[in-house]
C-alpha cells in the first residue's frame, strides 16, 4: 500500500480490503501497524465476502516511512500482512493566485485471507 509523498501535518487515506476467500467465517480481532497509521476494525467476515477498512497515514516528520499492516484473525491460510510506504514532506506553499481545496488522496490495497 503506497501513500506517496504527504505534507507533514496532512493525511492521506487508502482503502484496505480484507477478503475472506474461505468457506467459513473469518473473525478479525484487529489490525496492527506503526504509529504513523490509524484505522482499526474488528468483526466477522462471511465466507466469500470482504470488508473495507480506511487506513490513514499521518506523517509527523519529513522522512520516509515503511512497514507492515497486519490483520489479526483466526485465518488458517493466506497472507495476513501487507507492506506500506510513504514519506512526510515539507508543507506545501500555495501560489497566491491558486486556491487548493484541500488534500484528497485515494487508493486501494487488497489483502486476501
Protein Blocks (a to p, Z undefined) as FASTA:
>chain_A
ZZbjadehiacddddddddfbfbdcddfbdcddfkbgcideddddehiacddddddddfb
dcddddddddddfbfbdcfbdcddddddddddddfkbccebjcddddddddZZ
